Amino acid sequence: PPGSALAKAAKKTVEESTARPLTFDLEQNYPNPFNPVTVIGYSIARDCHVSLKVYNVLGQEVITLVDEQESAGYKTARFDASHLASGLYFYRLQAGSYTNVKKMMLVR
């Protein structure tokens, strides 16, 4: 029934998933370590240009996952590293004036 606790819980989940984030955030990739695919989650508090790039330990850009204007919300980017060697990689999110970097480990 629509008034049941289950229906209210389902509605609450939908509201939370469509809610607009109050802050910018870069989440730890999952899974980590990974082989060869991982997912990177991030939150955009307002519409802005977003750049999400992956770098090797030498600081060389490996791939650009996102480079576009995005609307506010909770986002994910899938990273397929099947063409890369095992090792430590960094991913960097720039969204408006927000910047954050995290580490991830590719293990073959």
C-alpha positions in Angstrom: 0.0 0.0 0.0 1.1 3.6 -0.7 1.2 4.5 3.0 3.2 1.5 4.2 6.7 1.9 5.7 8.2 0.1 2.6 6.6 2.6 0.2 7.8 5.5 2.4 11.3 4.1 2.5 11.3 3.6 -1.3 10.1 7.2 -1.8 12.8 8.5 0.6 15.5 6.6 -1.4 14.3 8.1 -4.6 14.3 11.6 -3.1 17.8 11.2 -1.8 19.2 9.9 -5.1 17.7 12.9 -7.0 18.8 15.4 -4.3 21.3 18.1 -5.3 24.6 17.9 -3.4 25.4 20.8 -1.2 29.2 20.4 -1.7 31.7 19.2 -4.2 33.2 15.8 -3.4 35.5 13.2 -5.0 35.0 9.7 -3.7 37.5 6.8 -3.5 37.2 4.6 -6.6 35.6 1.2 -6.2 36.8 -1.4 -6.2 40.3 -0.5 -5.1 42.6 -2.2 -5.9 41.0 -3.0 -9.3 41.5 -5.1 -12.4 40.9 -3.8 -15.0 37.7 -1.6 -14.4 36.8 0.7 -11.6 34.2 3.4 -10.9 34.9 6.9 -9.6 32.1 8.8 -7.9 31.9 12.5 -7.5 29.4 15.2 -6.5 28.9 18.5 -8.3 27.2 21.2 -6.1 26.3 23.6 -9.0 26.5 23.6 -12.8 30.1 24.1 -13.9 32.9 22.8 -16.2 34.1 19.4 -14.9 37.5 17.7 -15.6 38.3 14.2 -14.4 41.7 13.0 -15.4 43.9 10.0 -14.6 47.7 10.3 -14.2 50.6 7.8 -13.7 53.2 8.1 -10.9 55.3 10.3 -13.2 52.5 12.8 -13.4 51.8 12.1 -17.0 48.1 12.2 -18.1 46.9 8.8 -19.0 43.3 9.5 -19.9 40.6 12.2 -19.6 37.4 10.6 -18.3 35.3 13.9 -18.2 35.9 17.3 -19.8 32.6 19.1 -20.2 30.0 21.3 -18.7 27.9 19.3 -16.2 24.8 20.0 -14.2 24.8 19.7 -10.4 24.3 16.1 -9.1 25.9 12.9 -8.1 28.0 11.4 -10.9 30.1 8.3 -11.7 32.8 7.7 -14.3 33.9 4.3 -15.4 37.6 3.8 -15.9 38.8 0.8 -18.0 42.6 0.3 -17.5 42.9 -2.8 -19.5 45.6 -1.1 -21.7 47.7 0.0 -18.7 50.4 -1.6 -16.6 49.9 -2.6 -13.0 50.7 0.2 -10.5 49.7 3.3 -8.7 47.6 5.9 -10.5 46.1 9.2 -9.4 42.8 10.8 -10.5 42.1 14.5 -10.3 38.7 16.2 -10.3 38.4 19.9 -11.1 35.0 21.4 -10.9 34.7 25.1 -10.8 37.2 26.2 -8.1 37.1 22.7 -6.5 40.1 20.4 -7.0 40.9 17.1 -5.3 43.2 14.2 -6.1 43.0 10.5 -4.9 45.1 7.4 -5.5 44.1 4.0 -7.0 45.9 0.8 -7.5 45.7 -1.3 -10.7 46.7 -4.9 -9.9 46.9 -7.5 -12.7 
